[in-house]
Amino acid sequence: MAKGLNKIVIAFLFLMFLSISAVSAQENTTSEIGLDENMATIDVEETVEDTLNLGTSDDSVIASESGEEDEVNAVMNEDNLKGSISTFTDLQNLIDNTGVNNTLTLDKDYSYSDGDSEIVITQSIIIDGKNHVLDGKLSTRILYITGDYGLFQKLC
Protein backbone atom coordinates (compact mmCIF):
# COMPACT_ATOMS: atom_id res chain seq x y z
CA MET A 1 0.00 0.00 0.00
CA ALA A 2 2.82 2.40 0.86
CA LYS A 3 4.55 1.77 -2.49
CA GLY A 4 1.37 2.61 -4.40
CA LEU A 5 0.89 5.80 -2.39
CA ASN A 6 4.51 6.84 -3.04
CA LYS A 7 3.99 6.41 -6.79
CA ILE A 8 0.86 8.57 -6.69
CA VAL A 9 2.63 11.32 -4.70
CA ILE A 10 5.62 11.29 -7.08
CA ALA A 11 3.34 11.46 -10.13
CA PHE A 12 1.38 14.34 -8.55
CA LEU A 13 4.59 16.29 -7.77
CA PHE A 14 5.88 15.70 -11.31
CA LEU A 15 2.65 17.05 -12.84
CA MET A 16 2.71 20.06 -10.50
CA PHE A 17 6.30 21.00 -11.50
CA LEU A 18 5.47 20.48 -15.17
CA SER A 19 2.48 22.82 -14.98
CA ILE A 20 4.49 25.53 -13.16
CA SER A 21 7.21 25.47 -15.83
CA ALA A 22 4.59 25.76 -18.60
CA VAL A 23 3.07 28.85 -16.95
CA SER A 24 6.50 30.44 -16.53
CA ALA A 25 7.36 29.86 -20.18
CA GLN A 26 4.11 31.55 -21.24
CA GLU A 27 4.98 34.74 -19.29
CA ASN A 28 8.39 35.12 -20.99
CA THR A 29 7.06 35.81 -24.49
CA THR A 30 7.84 39.32 -25.76
CA SER A 31 7.51 41.11 -29.07
CA GLU A 32 9.03 44.23 -30.57
CA ILE A 33 7.17 46.75 -32.65
CA GLY A 34 9.11 48.44 -35.43
CA LEU A 35 8.61 51.98 -36.69
CA ASP A 36 6.44 50.93 -39.65
CA GLU A 37 4.33 48.53 -37.58
CA ASN A 38 3.55 51.29 -35.08
CA MET A 39 2.36 53.63 -37.83
CA ALA A 40 0.16 50.86 -39.27
CA THR A 41 -1.41 50.42 -35.85
CA ILE A 42 -2.06 54.15 -35.57
CA ASP A 43 -3.60 54.23 -39.06
CA VAL A 44 -5.92 51.35 -38.19
CA GLU A 45 -6.99 53.03 -34.94
CA GLU A 46 -7.73 56.30 -36.76
CA THR A 47 -9.75 54.45 -39.41
CA VAL A 48 -11.76 52.59 -36.77
CA GLU A 49 -12.34 55.82 -34.85
CA ASP A 50 -13.52 57.60 -38.02
CA THR A 51 -15.88 54.71 -38.78
CA LEU A 52 -17.31 54.78 -35.25
CA ASN A 53 -17.78 58.53 -35.35
CA LEU A 54 -19.58 58.33 -38.72
CA GLY A 55 -21.87 55.47 -37.78
CA THR A 56 -22.97 56.36 -34.25
CA SER A 57 -25.38 58.88 -32.83
CA ASP A 58 -24.98 60.85 -29.60
CA ASP A 59 -27.35 58.59 -27.66
CA SER A 60 -25.66 55.30 -28.59
CA VAL A 61 -23.78 53.19 -26.06
CA ILE A 62 -20.53 53.32 -28.03
CA ALA A 63 -20.47 57.11 -28.16
CA SER A 64 -21.07 57.41 -24.42
CA GLU A 65 -18.37 54.87 -23.53
CA SER A 66 -15.66 56.41 -25.73
CA GLY A 67 -16.01 60.01 -24.53
CA GLU A 68 -12.96 59.86 -22.28
CA GLU A 69 -10.80 58.29 -25.02
CA ASP A 70 -11.87 60.96 -27.50
CA GLU A 71 -10.53 63.66 -25.18
CA VAL A 72 -7.16 61.90 -24.92
CA ASN A 73 -6.98 61.36 -28.69
CA ALA A 74 -7.82 65.00 -29.34
CA VAL A 75 -4.96 66.13 -27.13
CA MET A 76 -2.51 63.65 -28.68
CA ASN A 77 -3.49 64.56 -32.25
CA GLU A 78 -3.39 68.29 -31.57
CA ASP A 79 -0.98 70.03 -33.91
CA ASN A 80 1.79 71.34 -31.66
CA LEU A 81 4.21 72.38 -34.39
CA LYS A 82 5.26 76.01 -34.22
CA GLY A 83 6.23 77.06 -37.74
CA SER A 84 6.97 75.70 -41.17
CA ILE A 85 7.20 71.91 -41.29
CA SER A 86 9.63 69.56 -43.02
CA THR A 87 10.01 65.78 -42.97
CA PHE A 88 12.48 63.54 -41.19
CA THR A 89 14.11 62.90 -44.59
CA ASP A 90 14.90 66.62 -44.87
CA LEU A 91 16.41 66.60 -41.38
CA GLN A 92 18.45 63.49 -42.19
CA ASN A 93 19.92 65.29 -45.23
CA LEU A 94 20.85 68.30 -43.06
CA ILE A 95 22.53 66.05 -40.48
CA ASP A 96 24.45 64.17 -43.18
CA ASN A 97 25.72 67.46 -44.65
CA THR A 98 26.87 68.83 -41.27
CA GLY A 99 30.54 68.20 -40.55
CA VAL A 100 31.89 66.22 -37.62
CA ASN A 101 31.83 68.17 -34.32
CA ASN A 102 29.90 71.02 -35.96
CA THR A 103 26.60 72.57 -34.87
CA LEU A 104 23.37 72.21 -36.83
CA THR A 105 20.86 74.98 -36.04
CA LEU A 106 17.26 74.13 -36.87
CA ASP A 107 15.06 76.83 -38.42
CA LYS A 108 11.79 74.87 -38.62
CA ASP A 109 9.85 71.97 -37.15
CA TYR A 110 10.22 68.40 -38.44
CA SER A 111 7.41 65.86 -38.55
CA TYR A 112 7.31 62.14 -39.36
CA SER A 113 5.48 61.29 -42.58
CA ASP A 114 4.78 58.01 -44.36
CA GLY A 115 7.94 56.60 -45.91
CA ASP A 116 10.30 58.33 -43.49
CA SER A 117 12.68 56.24 -41.45
CA GLU A 118 14.32 56.98 -38.13
CA ILE A 119 16.94 59.74 -38.04
CA VAL A 120 20.40 58.15 -37.98
CA ILE A 121 23.27 60.16 -36.50
CA THR A 122 26.61 58.52 -37.29
CA GLN A 123 28.94 61.37 -36.34
CA SER A 124 29.56 63.58 -33.33
CA ILE A 125 27.26 66.57 -33.77
CA ILE A 126 25.48 69.30 -31.83
CA ILE A 127 21.87 70.06 -32.82
CA ASP A 128 20.52 73.41 -31.62
CA GLY A 129 16.75 73.17 -31.94
CA LYS A 130 15.93 76.83 -31.23
CA ASN A 131 12.76 75.52 -29.50
CA HIS A 132 11.55 73.75 -32.63
CA VAL A 133 9.69 70.42 -32.52
CA LEU A 134 10.58 66.89 -33.67
CA ASP A 135 7.14 65.26 -34.01
CA GLY A 136 7.43 61.47 -34.27
CA LYS A 137 3.63 60.98 -34.52
CA LEU A 138 3.70 58.34 -31.74
CA SER A 139 6.53 56.35 -33.36
CA THR A 140 8.44 53.95 -31.17
CA ARG A 141 11.88 55.29 -32.13
CA ILE A 142 12.78 58.41 -34.09
CA LEU A 143 16.52 58.73 -33.35
CA TYR A 144 19.35 56.22 -33.74
CA ILE A 145 22.72 57.60 -32.61
CA THR A 146 25.89 55.65 -33.42
CA GLY A 147 28.38 58.54 -33.17
CA ASP A 148 30.57 59.25 -30.14
CA TYR A 149 28.10 61.83 -28.88
CA GLY A 150 25.05 63.76 -29.92
CA LEU A 151 24.09 66.92 -28.05
CA PHE A 152 20.57 68.31 -28.37
CA GLN A 153 19.83 71.84 -27.19
CA LYS A 154 16.45 73.61 -26.92
CA LEU A 155 14.56 70.89 -28.76
CA CYS A 156 10.90 70.12 -28.01
Summary of the structure (lengths in Angstrom):
residues: 156
radius of gyration: 26.1
end to end distance: 76.3
largest distance: 87.2
contacts: 343
relative contact order: 0.12
helix: 47%
strand: 20%
